[in-house]
Amino acid sequence: MPGGAVIELDHVSKSFDGGDSFAVRDLSLEVREGELVALVGASGSGKTTSLKMINRLAEPDEGQVRIEGRSAHDVPGPELRRRIGYVFQGVGLFPHLSVAENIGVTPSLLHWPRDEIRARTAELLELVGLPADYGERRPDALSGGQQQRVGVARALAARPRIMLMDEPFGALDPITRDSLGHAYRELHERLALTTVMVTHDVQEAILLADRIVVMKAGRILADGAPRALLAGAPDPEVRALMDMPRRQAQRVRDLLNGGPSHG
């Protein structure tokens, strides 16, 4: 069961044009210890901006962000980000470094002993399901799915309690995406992480998340457990969004039964 609030966004707003329009407007959200919360919504709904305010990659114009009860503004940005794992679409591995060196970037910045970094790297390669000898390879020698696994390992290297994920599996083929999504959910539970994940895929959110937060124009339209939102949400846009996987499944059933796949 989730514990107390680890992440708190308290009436935060963010504008990138001097206040004429807002990417996020008066948003309040709590993420409790052990939860996996998915932020969903159309492009421009404020999902990624909300995520980046948690680790100070974006600073709120109004309101406050608290991490484990402490104002994020009281912690230097680089220090805060070293305590919070961050995985994003495209991974962003350093091409001139080996896989092992990529995984060890944050521990090196934290001045861990070399032996401890090597041990942690080996542990993480096993944890994300990659052979130990992959540590010697360069990122361009890996498939997209393997690179994404390295990205997860790198984010976990300094043993963070919080993970932020911005469309982490969006660039992958559907089979690899599904496999990695469920592999991450197992890691989330095994390591007792608190995770906030941005995704445009409502089916992914339903299958992986404890809570789904639906956003539009920088505000929250709905916030609830997948089962509750599937059962019926007051907002018609949320109902239509949550019903999409059912509509897609029905079209597949119709196709298998000899009917049309469209409509």
N, C-alpha and C positions, 0 to 999 in steps of 0.2 A: 504493500500500500504506500502511495506517495506520502512524504512527510511535509514539513513546513516549507514556506516559500524560499526558494533559492534565487530566483530572478524576479524582480518587480519593476515594471514600467508604470510609473505613477503620473498620469495625465501628461504624457510626453507629446510634443509636437515638433515637427521638423519641416522647414521650408528650404528650398535650394535657390529661390529667386527673390530673397529679401522679404518674404511674407505675403506676396501676392497670391500664391497657391501653395498648398501644403501636401507634401508626400505622406506625412502622418499627422493626424489632427486629434489632439486630446485623447490619446489612447492609454488605457490602463489595462494591465495584464499581469497576472501572477503565474509563475511556473513553479510547481512544487517539487521537492526533492524526489528523484526517481522517475519523474514523468518524461514521456516523449510527446511533445506538443508539436503538431504540424500547423504551419501557417499556409493557408491556401487562398487563392483569389486570382483574378486576371492580372496581366501585366499592368504596372502602374498602381496597384492597389495598396502599396506600402509595405509589402512583406519583407523585402530585402533591407529597406531602410530601417524597419523595426528591428530586424536581426542585428544590423550593424551598430545600432545604438547600444546594444547589450555589451559589446566589447570595445566601444568608443571608436570604432572606425567611422562612425558618424556621431556627431554631438547633438543632443536635443536642443532646440531653441527655447523650449519651455518644458517644465516638469522635471522629473528625476528618475534616474535608473539606479536601482540598488541590487547589489550582488551579495548574497549571503548576509543581508541586513546592513551592508555598508554602502554608502553612496559611491557609485562607480567613478564619479568625478574626483573623489578623494584619493584615487589610486592612479599613478601615472599610466598612460595608455599602454606603452610597451610591457610594463609589468603585469597589467591586467590581462593583456592578450596572451602572455606566456602561461597564464593560469587557466585559460579557456581554449579548448580545442576548436579548430575552425576548418571545415571541409567545404569546398565549393566546386561547382561544375568546371571541368577542365583541369582540375587538380592543382596546376601551377607548380609542378616539381621543377627543381633546378636542373637543367639539362646537362650542366657540366659536372654535376656531382653524381656519385653512385647512389643506388637505392639506399644503402646503409647510411651514407652521409646525409641524404635527404631526411631520413627518419631521425637522425641524431642532431638536426639543426637546433632545435629548442634546448635539449639538454646541454649542448655545447655552449649556447648563450648563457645558460644557467651555471656554467662551469662545473658540470658533473665530471667525475674522474673518467678517464678513457675506458677503463675496464667496465665501469658501470654502464657507460653508453653502449659498448659492444654487447653486453649482456641484455640490456633493454631492447636493443635492435633485434637480436636473435629471438627474444621472447615475443616481440610484436610481429615479426614475420610469421612465426608459427600461429599467433593469435588471429591474423587476418588470412591465413590459409595459403601462404606462399612458401616455397622451399627456401631453406637457409642460404643456398648458393645464389639466390636472386639478389642478395645484398651487394654482390660485386658488380651487378649489371648497371648499365645506364638506363634512364627512363625510356629512351627511344627504342630499347630492345624489348619493351613490354607491351602487351595489348592494352587497350583502353581500360578494360576491367581490372587488369593487374595494376595499372597505374593508379586507379581509383582506390584499390586496396592499400597501396603504398601511401596515398594521401590520408586515408583513415589512420594508418599506423603512425604517420608523422604527427597527426593531430593528437594522438593518444600518448605520444612519447614521454611527456613530462607528467604523466598521470593526472590529467585534469579531472575534475568532478563534473564539469560542464562542457557540453559539446554543442557547437553551432554548425548547422549544415545548410548550405544554400544551393538548392537544386543539385545535390551531390551526385545523383545518378542520371541526370537528365540527358547527357550526351551519349549514353550507352544504349546498345540494342536491348529490346524488351526482355529477352531471356537473362542476359547478364544483369540488367537492372533489377529484375525480380529477385535473382539469386543474391545480389549484394545487399539489397534492401533487407531481406530476411536475415542475412548474416550479420548486418549491423544491429538489427533488433536484438539478436541473441547476445552480441557484445554489450549493448546497452544494459541488458538485464544482468549479465554476468559480472560486469564491472560497476554496477550500481550507479550509472551515469544519470545526469539530467540533461536532456537533449531538446533543443528547439530546431526544427527542420522546416525550411521553406520548400514547397513543391507546388507545381501547377497541376499535378496529377492527383485528382481527388481519390482515385482507387488506391494509389500508393498510400495516401494519408489514411484512408479507412483501414487498410490492412496492417499498417505499422504503428499508428499513433494511439496514445491513450486519450488525447484530446485533439479536436480539430478546431482551429480558430479561422473563421472565414472573414476575409477582409475585402473592403471596397472603398476606394477613394480615401485611403488613410484611416479608415475607421473599422471597428469590428461589427460585422453583421450578425455573427453567431459564434458561440463558444460552448462546446459540449463534447461528450463522449461520442465516438462514431455511431454506436448503437442508438443513442438518443436522437442524434441528428438524422439518421436514416429513418427512424420511426416517424419523423415529422417535425419540421422547423416552422416557426411562425412566418418567417420571411419567405416570400415566393421565390426569390432568386436563390436562396439557400436550398430550398426544397428542390428546385430544378437542378442545382449543382449536385446535390447528394443523390439524386435519382439517376444521374447520368450512367453510373456503372450498371444499374439494373436495365436501363434502356439498351445499353450496348450488349449486355448478356442476352436480352430477349431477341435482339437482331441475330445474334449467333445461333440461338435456338431455332429461330425461324429459318435461317439458312440451312441448318442441318435437317430440318423437316421439309425442305424443298421449296420454301418460300423465298421471297426477295430479301436481300441483305440491306436494302435501303429503306428509308421511311422512318 
